[in-house]
């Protein structure tokens, strides 16, 4: 089966949320810097995300190597500019996409970038990927 490296639209940063009293990490949040235009996204440095409509399609697909979970989404300091530009739109519901599979074996995995199978790519092509970079994956 053919596999692909997938670079996706970066919309912000996945930050940790700390308890103010104990400095204990109590969660994570996606801090938006760019308007999410694709259905599969990433955060600077780490974290992948999907829109609710893609998450629903993935959960019904039988594909392997991922799980989705809710994530808190907040506006970054300059995100008000994006809100003005997209004033007639609303941000889609975004969920975190955890890559749990092995690159080149499961449908979703990670080898520096996200790696997806041909089966996964066929599904992803039905959604917005206009800011994505796709290259054939050849494990080293």
N, C-alpha and C positions, 0 to 999 in steps of 0.2 A: 504494500500500500504506500502511496505517496504521502509525505508529510510536508508541512509548510511552516516557516518562521513567520510570525505575524507581529508587526509593529503597529500599534493602534494609537488613536488620537489621545494625546495627553491633555487632561482637563484640569489638573490641579495636583494636590499633594495629599497623600494619606498620612494623617498625623495621629499621634496618640492623645488620648484624653486622660489627664491625671487628676486624682483627687487633690483638692487644694490643701487639705489638712495633712495628708499622709504622703503625698507625692506618688502614691501607688497608681499604676496604670489601670484604668477602669474601662477603657474602650478605645475605639478609633473613630475618626471622622474624615470624610473627604472634603477638603477645602477647595472649592471651585475657583479657578483663575480664568478658565476659558469656557465658553458655552458648549455643552455637550451636543454635538451634531451627529455623531455616529452611535450605533447601538452597542458597540464594544469599545471600551475606553481604558485608560490607565492613569495612574497617579505618578507624579515625578518620583523616580527612585524605586517605588514599589507599589504594588496593588493593582489589580485589574477589576473592572466594573462592567456591568451590562445594564441595559434598560430593562424594565419589567417585561416588555413584550418579547425581548430576546431571552430573558430568563425563563419565561413560561415555555417558549419553544424548546429551549435546551432541556428543561425538566421533562418534557414529553418525548424527547428524541431518542432516548436510550443510549446516548453518547456517554463515554466514560472519562474519568480523570479530572472532574471538577465538582464543586459544590457552590451554591449561592447562599448568601445570607444578607440580612438587612445591614445597611450602613447609614450612619448619620451623615447628612450632606449639609454643609454650611457655605455661605458666601465668603470668598477671600476679600482682602482689603480693597482691591480694585474691580471686583466683580460687578459693581454698580454700573460700570461702563457697558458691560455685556448686557445687563438687564435693560439699559436704555436702548441699545441696538436691537434687542429682541423683545421689545415691549409688548408685542402682540402674541408672544409665545410663552408657554410655561415649560419649566424644566421637567423632563420625564422622570418618573420614579427610577432611581438608580439603586442597584444591589451590588454587593461585592462578589466578585468571581474568584473563588479560591482554586488555584491549580493544584490538584492533588495527584495527578497522573505522572507517568514516566514518558518523557519526550521520545517519540519514535515508537512507542508501544501503545499507549492509550490515546484516546481521541484528543485530549488536552493534556499538555505537560509544559515543562519549562526547561530551557537550555539557554540561559541569558535572556532570550526573548520567549514569548509564548510560542509553543509548537502545537500545531493542530493537524489532525488527519485529513485525508481527502473527504471523508464522510462529514467531519465537522465543517470543513471549508464549504462544502455543498450547502449546508444549512446556513452558514454565516453569509453567503452571497445573496441570500434572500432579504438581507437587512442592510442598513446603511453602513458602508465601509469606505466612504469617500476619502477619509484621511488616513487610511491604513496602508501599510507597506507589506507586500506579500512576496516571499522568496521561497524557493524550494529548499527543504531542510535536508542537510547531509550531516549526520552525526560524525564527530571527529573520533 
